[in-house]
Amino acid sequence: MSGQRDAIRPFTVEVPESDLDDLRRRIAATRWPESEPVDDASQGVQEDTMRALASYWGGDYDWRRVEQRLNAFPQFLTTIDGLDIHFIHVRSKNDDALPLIITHGWPGSVVEMLSAIGPLTDPEAHGGRAEDAFHVVIPSMPGYGFSGRPDTTGWDPDHIARAWTVLMNRLGYSRYAAQGGDWGAIITDLMGVQAADGLLGIHSNMPGTVPAAVSKVIASNVLGAGDPRPTGLSKDESRAFDQLTFMFTKGIGYAVEMGLHPQTLYGIADSPIGLAAWMLDHDAQSYDDISMAFVDEQPVGSLTRDEVLDNITLTWLTNTGVSSARLYWENKLGFFDAKGVRVPAAVSVFPHELYQAPKSWTEAAYPDLIYFNEVDMGNHFAAWQEPELFAKEVRNGLSAVR
């Protein structure tokens, strides 16, 4: 029985044509609200963006293209703690490559990481060295994509981090590294807190660095208490404080709703346009890039309208809009707070991340900081938008733990 539970089963994406017909029918039947009465995105996702998205999604968009792309990679299912976990597992041609588990975020999926697989597993073909190669494992988080949807509570980030250790051990990896952004960054940090045998180090592109005293002030301001600004902040720390204050007071309404009442979001399970608008309204800078991809048909980096719709369509077809939202309800940790990582850590700061982590806070949050670098392009979805740069940062960041 144990062998059956631990089995690793091949997986192939096979979406019935009837599901795609239903999607197109629902897009065509969208009941639209009136246009926003402002000329900016201050009220949320704009009508021009959504009309352009709907027109392309219901007409020229081709799901079979990304389905074939996914199926070109080895995909598997395995059961951990009673839940099926889907993952992509690509071994490098270099047998001595370092195993690396990469975790996506919300509103993401494994689609975020597909373009980074080549640069990570075959660095020689992408300006790197053979000795920089990784064996790559990319799981779908519980409730996301092709993984199972939990029917009990308890699948919080700490539980997922422990499950990833089980997964790497099950794959036969006795030494490995971990990487993540967004929720993946939190889960990766928690792997570093748990410090399981075999975890050599971590890399984050959304590090948890905020000191407890600063986090307390921000939280009080969100609640309207208006605590005074912390004194003695450096220029970089002050910038980070302002970014975090803005984000928590005006920028993450979606996270508040999902953290409080994820089950209320029936609309994103019933309406594809409702789901798309909900997923686009993540952060202002990513939204600007995505809007440009649809309205002007000008992608920023690799963040094309097809890439965006690949992720949204995967979420629609798997009906994981609500189940993925529940992770916010499960979580009890501060998104950007220092977590107490106990393993070597590498950090890359992308310019359009939700906040620019100061080096001073990063050094305090990660006592064994082996790499810190601020790059000059890319947003919150670093691997998705700038896969070559992302892969280079991961290679450089984790070189010291090989």
C-alpha positions as CSV (number, residue, x, y, z in Angstrom):
1,M,0.0,0.0,0.0
2,S,2.8,2.4,0.9
3,G,4.4,1.8,-2.5
4,Q,1.1,2.8,-4.2
5,R,0.8,6.0,-2.2
6,D,4.4,6.9,-3.0
7,A,4.1,6.1,-6.7
8,I,5.1,8.7,-9.3
9,R,2.6,8.5,-12.2
10,P,3.1,10.1,-15.6
11,F,0.6,12.9,-16.4
12,T,-0.6,14.3,-19.7
13,V,-2.7,17.4,-20.2
14,E,-5.8,16.5,-22.2
15,V,-8.6,19.1,-22.3
16,P,-11.8,18.0,-24.0
17,E,-12.8,20.2,-26.9
18,S,-16.2,20.6,-25.2
19,D,-14.6,22.5,-22.4
20,L,-13.0,24.9,-24.8
21,D,-16.3,25.4,-26.6
22,D,-18.0,26.2,-23.3
23,L,-15.2,28.7,-22.5
24,R,-15.7,30.5,-25.8
25,R,-19.5,30.5,-25.3
26,R,-19.2,32.0,-21.9
27,I,-16.8,34.7,-23.1
28,A,-19.2,35.7,-25.9
29,A,-22.1,35.8,-23.4
30,T,-20.3,38.2,-20.9
31,R,-22.6,40.8,-19.4
32,W,-20.4,43.9,-19.4
33,P,-20.7,46.7,-16.9
34,E,-20.5,50.3,-18.0
35,S,-17.0,51.8,-18.6
36,E,-15.1,53.2,-15.6
37,P,-15.8,57.0,-15.1
38,V,-12.1,57.7,-14.6
39,D,-9.2,57.8,-17.2
40,D,-6.8,55.6,-15.2
41,A,-6.8,52.3,-13.3
42,S,-7.7,53.8,-10.0
43,Q,-11.0,51.9,-10.0
44,G,-9.4,48.7,-11.1
45,V,-9.0,46.7,-14.4
46,Q,-10.1,49.0,-17.2
47,E,-12.7,48.2,-19.8
48,D,-10.4,48.7,-22.8
49,T,-8.0,46.1,-21.4
50,M,-10.8,43.6,-20.7
51,R,-12.5,44.1,-24.1
52,A,-9.2,43.5,-25.9
53,L,-8.6,40.4,-23.8
54,A,-12.1,39.0,-24.4
55,S,-11.8,39.6,-28.1
56,Y,-8.6,37.7,-28.4
57,W,-9.4,35.0,-25.9
58,G,-12.8,34.2,-27.5
59,G,-11.4,34.4,-31.1
60,D,-7.8,33.8,-32.0
61,Y,-6.3,32.4,-28.7
62,D,-5.2,28.8,-29.1
63,W,-5.1,26.7,-25.9
64,R,-3.8,23.6,-27.8
65,R,-0.5,25.5,-28.3
66,V,0.3,25.7,-24.6
67,E,-1.2,22.2,-24.0
68,Q,1.4,20.9,-26.5
69,R,4.1,22.9,-24.8
70,L,3.2,21.5,-21.4
71,N,3.1,18.0,-22.7
72,A,6.6,18.4,-24.2
73,F,7.9,18.4,-20.7
74,P,7.9,15.3,-18.4
75,Q,4.9,15.7,-16.1
76,F,3.9,13.6,-13.1
77,L,1.5,13.1,-10.3
78,T,2.3,11.8,-6.8
79,T,0.2,11.7,-3.6
80,I,1.5,13.5,-0.6
81,D,-0.5,13.6,2.7
82,G,-3.6,12.4,0.8
83,L,-3.4,15.0,-2.0
84,D,-2.3,14.5,-5.6
85,I,0.6,16.9,-6.4
86,H,1.3,17.6,-10.1
87,F,4.8,18.5,-11.1
88,I,7.1,19.0,-14.1
89,H,10.5,17.2,-13.7
90,V,13.2,18.0,-16.3
91,R,16.6,16.5,-15.7
92,S,19.6,18.2,-17.2
93,K,21.9,16.3,-19.6
94,N,24.6,17.1,-17.1
95,D,24.4,14.3,-14.6
96,D,26.1,16.4,-11.9
97,A,23.5,19.2,-12.1
98,L,22.1,20.5,-8.9
99,P,18.4,19.5,-8.2
100,L,16.3,22.6,-7.8
101,I,12.6,22.9,-6.8
102,I,10.9,26.0,-8.0
103,T,7.6,27.2,-6.6
104,H,5.2,29.6,-8.4
105,G,2.8,32.1,-6.8
106,W,-0.7,33.6,-7.2
107,P,-2.2,34.2,-9.7
108,G,0.3,32.0,-11.3
109,S,1.0,28.4,-12.2
110,V,3.7,26.2,-13.6
111,V,3.1,28.2,-16.9
112,E,5.2,31.0,-15.2
113,M,8.3,28.9,-15.3
114,L,8.2,27.1,-18.6
115,S,10.5,29.5,-20.4
116,A,13.1,29.3,-17.7
117,I,13.4,25.5,-17.9
118,G,15.8,25.6,-20.9
119,P,18.2,28.2,-19.4
120,L,18.3,26.3,-16.1
121,T,18.7,22.8,-17.4
122,D,20.9,23.6,-20.4
123,P,22.9,26.7,-19.4
124,E,25.5,26.2,-22.2
125,A,22.8,27.0,-24.8
126,H,21.9,30.2,-22.9
127,G,25.3,31.9,-22.1
128,G,26.1,29.8,-19.0
129,R,28.5,27.0,-18.1
130,A,27.8,23.3,-18.1
131,E,28.6,23.2,-14.4
132,D,25.8,25.7,-13.7
133,A,23.1,23.3,-14.7
134,F,20.1,22.3,-12.6
135,H,17.7,19.3,-12.6
136,V,14.4,21.2,-12.3
137,V,11.3,20.2,-10.4
138,I,8.3,22.6,-10.7
139,P,5.2,21.5,-8.7
140,S,1.7,23.0,-8.9
141,M,0.8,24.1,-5.4
142,P,-2.2,22.4,-3.7
143,G,-5.4,23.9,-5.1
144,Y,-3.6,25.2,-8.2
145,G,-3.6,23.9,-11.8
146,F,-3.4,20.1,-12.1
147,S,-2.7,19.4,-8.4
148,G,-5.5,18.2,-6.2
149,R,-7.9,20.7,-4.5
150,P,-7.8,20.2,-0.7
151,D,-11.1,19.2,0.8
152,T,-9.8,19.8,4.3
153,T,-8.1,22.7,6.0
154,G,-4.4,22.7,6.9
155,W,-2.6,23.1,3.5
156,D,-0.8,26.3,4.6
157,P,2.6,27.5,3.3
158,D,4.4,25.6,6.1
159,H,2.6,22.3,5.1
160,I,3.5,22.9,1.5
161,A,7.1,23.5,2.4
162,R,7.2,20.1,4.2
163,A,5.5,18.4,1.3
164,W,8.2,19.7,-1.1
165,T,10.8,18.1,1.0
166,V,8.9,14.8,0.7
167,L,8.7,15.3,-3.0
168,M,12.4,15.9,-3.4
169,N,13.3,12.9,-1.3
170,R,10.8,10.8,-3.2
171,L,12.6,11.7,-6.4
172,G,15.8,10.5,-5.0
173,Y,17.5,13.9,-4.4
174,S,19.5,13.8,-1.2
175,R,20.9,17.3,-1.8
176,Y,19.0,20.1,-3.6
177,A,18.2,23.8,-3.6
178,A,14.9,25.7,-3.6
179,Q,13.7,28.8,-5.4
180,G,10.5,30.9,-5.4
181,G,8.7,34.2,-5.9
182,D,5.3,35.4,-4.6
183,W,3.8,32.5,-2.6
184,G,6.8,30.5,-3.8
185,A,9.1,32.8,-2.0
186,I,7.2,32.3,1.3
187,I,7.2,28.5,0.8
188,T,10.9,28.6,-0.1
189,D,11.7,30.7,3.0
190,L,9.8,28.2,5.1
191,M,11.8,25.4,3.6
192,G,14.9,27.4,4.8
193,V,13.3,27.7,8.3
194,Q,12.7,24.0,8.4
195,A,16.2,23.4,7.1
196,A,15.6,19.7,6.2
197,D,18.6,17.5,5.7
198,G,19.7,17.9,2.1
199,L,18.5,21.5,1.5
200,L,21.7,23.2,0.5
201,G,20.3,26.7,0.1
202,I,17.5,28.9,-1.3
203,H,17.1,31.7,-3.8
204,S,14.3,34.2,-3.7
205,N,13.1,36.9,-6.0
206,M,10.6,38.2,-3.5
207,P,12.5,38.0,-0.2
208,G,10.9,38.2,3.3
209,T,13.0,40.9,4.9
210,V,10.8,43.4,6.8
211,P,11.8,43.8,10.4
212,A,9.2,43.2,13.0
213,A,9.1,46.8,14.2
214,V,8.6,48.1,10.7
215,S,5.9,45.5,10.0
216,K,4.1,46.5,13.1
217,V,3.9,50.2,12.0
218,I,2.6,49.2,8.6
219,A,0.0,47.0,10.1
220,S,-1.2,49.8,12.4
221,N,-1.5,52.1,9.4
222,V,-3.6,49.6,7.5
223,L,-6.0,49.6,10.5
224,G,-6.1,53.4,10.5
225,A,-4.1,53.9,13.7
226,G,-1.6,56.1,12.0
227,D,1.5,55.2,14.0
228,P,4.4,57.5,13.3
229,R,6.9,56.6,10.6
230,P,9.9,54.6,12.0
231,T,12.9,56.8,12.6
232,G,16.4,56.2,11.3
233,L,15.5,54.6,8.0
234,S,18.0,54.8,5.2
235,K,17.0,56.0,1.8
236,D,16.5,52.4,0.6
237,E,14.6,51.4,3.7
238,S,12.4,54.5,3.5
239,R,11.6,53.6,-0.1
240,A,10.7,50.1,0.9
241,F,8.5,51.4,3.8
242,D,6.6,53.7,1.4
243,Q,6.1,50.9,-1.2
244,L,4.8,48.5,1.4
245,T,2.5,51.0,3.0
246,F,1.0,51.9,-0.4
247,M,0.6,48.2,-1.2
248,F,-1.1,47.2,2.0
249,T,-3.4,50.2,2.1
250,K,-4.4,50.5,-1.6
251,G,-2.8,47.7,-3.6
252,I,-4.0,44.3,-2.4
253,G,-7.7,44.3,-2.0
254,Y,-7.8,40.9,-3.7
255,A,-5.6,39.4,-1.0
256,V,-7.9,40.8,1.8
257,E,-11.0,39.2,0.2
258,M,-9.2,35.9,-0.4
259,G,-7.7,36.0,3.1
260,L,-11.1,36.6,4.7
261,H,-13.8,35.0,2.5
262,P,-12.4,33.0,-0.5
263,Q,-15.5,30.9,-0.8
264,T,-17.5,34.1,-1.6
265,L,-15.8,34.3,-5.0
266,Y,-18.3,32.2,-6.9
267,G,-18.1,34.7,-9.7
268,I,-14.6,33.7,-10.7
269,A,-15.7,30.1,-11.0
270,D,-18.7,31.0,-13.1
271,S,-17.4,33.7,-15.4
272,P,-14.1,33.5,-17.4
273,I,-14.0,37.3,-17.8
274,G,-14.6,37.7,-14.0
275,L,-11.7,35.3,-13.4
276,A,-9.5,37.1,-15.9
277,A,-10.2,40.5,-14.3
278,W,-9.6,39.2,-10.8
279,M,-6.2,37.7,-11.9
280,L,-5.1,40.8,-13.7
281,D,-5.6,43.0,-10.7
282,H,-2.6,41.8,-8.9
283,D,-0.2,44.8,-8.8
284,A,-0.1,48.1,-10.6
285,Q,3.2,47.6,-12.5
286,S,2.4,44.1,-13.7
287,Y,-1.1,45.3,-14.8
288,D,0.5,48.1,-16.8
289,D,2.6,45.6,-18.6
290,I,-0.2,43.2,-19.2
291,S,-2.6,45.9,-20.4
292,M,0.1,47.0,-22.9
293,A,0.3,43.4,-24.2
294,F,-3.5,43.4,-24.9
295,V,-4.4,47.0,-25.8
296,D,-1.3,47.9,-27.7
297,E,-0.2,44.3,-28.6
298,Q,3.2,45.2,-27.3
299,P,4.6,42.6,-24.9
300,V,7.0,43.8,-22.2
301,G,9.8,41.2,-22.1
302,S,8.2,37.7,-22.6
303,L,4.9,38.7,-21.0
304,T,2.8,38.4,-24.1
305,R,-1.0,38.2,-24.3
306,D,-0.7,34.5,-25.1
307,E,1.4,33.9,-22.0
308,V,-1.1,35.7,-19.8
309,L,-4.1,33.8,-21.2
310,D,-2.2,30.5,-20.9
311,N,-2.2,31.0,-17.2
312,I,-5.8,32.3,-16.9
313,T,-7.1,29.5,-19.2
314,L,-5.3,26.8,-17.1
315,T,-7.0,28.2,-14.0
316,W,-10.4,28.3,-15.7
317,L,-10.1,24.8,-17.2
318,T,-9.1,23.2,-13.8
319,N,-11.7,25.3,-11.9
320,T,-9.1,26.4,-9.4
321,G,-10.0,30.0,-9.0
322,V,-11.5,29.5,-5.6
323,S,-9.3,26.6,-4.4
324,S,-6.2,28.6,-5.2
325,A,-7.6,31.6,-3.3
326,R,-7.9,29.6,-0.1
327,L,-4.2,29.7,0.4
328,Y,-4.6,33.3,1.5
329,W,-7.1,32.1,4.1
330,E,-4.8,29.4,5.3
331,N,-1.8,31.6,5.7
332,K,-1.1,33.2,9.1
333,L,2.3,34.8,8.2
334,G,3.3,38.3,7.1
335,F,4.0,38.1,3.4
336,F,7.2,40.1,3.6
337,D,8.2,39.6,7.2
338,A,11.6,38.0,8.0
339,K,10.9,34.3,8.6
340,G,14.0,33.1,10.3
341,V,15.7,31.2,7.4
342,R,18.6,29.0,8.7
343,V,20.2,27.9,5.4
344,P,22.4,29.8,2.9
345,A,20.2,32.3,1.0
346,A,20.5,34.2,-2.3
347,V,18.4,37.2,-3.2
348,S,17.7,38.9,-6.5
349,V,15.8,42.2,-6.4
350,F,13.8,43.0,-9.6
351,P,13.0,46.7,-10.2
352,H,9.2,46.4,-10.5
353,E,8.8,44.0,-7.6
354,L,6.1,44.8,-5.0
355,Y,8.8,46.3,-2.9
356,Q,12.5,46.8,-3.3
357,A,14.1,44.8,-0.5
358,P,17.0,46.9,1.0
359,K,20.3,45.1,1.4
360,S,20.4,46.1,5.1
361,W,17.1,44.4,5.8
362,T,18.1,41.4,3.6
363,E,21.3,40.9,5.5
364,A,19.5,40.9,8.8
365,A,16.7,38.5,7.6
366,Y,19.1,36.0,6.1
367,P,22.1,35.6,8.4
368,D,23.9,33.4,5.8
369,L,23.3,35.6,2.8
370,I,25.5,34.3,0.0
371,Y,24.3,36.6,-2.8
372,F,22.4,39.9,-3.2
373,N,21.9,41.6,-6.5
374,E,19.6,44.3,-7.9
375,V,18.8,43.8,-11.6
376,D,17.7,46.5,-14.0
377,M,14.6,44.9,-15.6
378,G,11.7,42.7,-14.8
379,N,8.6,42.8,-12.6
380,H,6.9,40.7,-9.9
381,F,6.6,37.7,-12.4
382,A,10.4,37.6,-12.9
383,A,10.7,34.1,-14.4
384,W,7.7,34.7,-16.7
385,Q,8.7,38.1,-18.0
386,E,12.5,37.8,-18.1
387,P,13.3,34.1,-18.1
388,E,16.9,34.4,-19.3
389,L,17.8,37.0,-16.7
390,F,15.9,35.1,-14.0
391,A,17.9,31.9,-14.8
392,K,21.1,33.8,-14.8
393,E,20.3,35.2,-11.3
394,V,19.4,31.7,-10.0
395,R,22.7,30.3,-11.4
396,N,24.8,33.1,-9.9
397,G,22.9,33.1,-6.7
398,L,23.2,29.4,-5.9
399,S,26.8,28.9,-7.3
400,A,28.2,28.9,-3.8
401,V,26.2,25.9,-2.6
402,R,27.1,23.5,-5.3
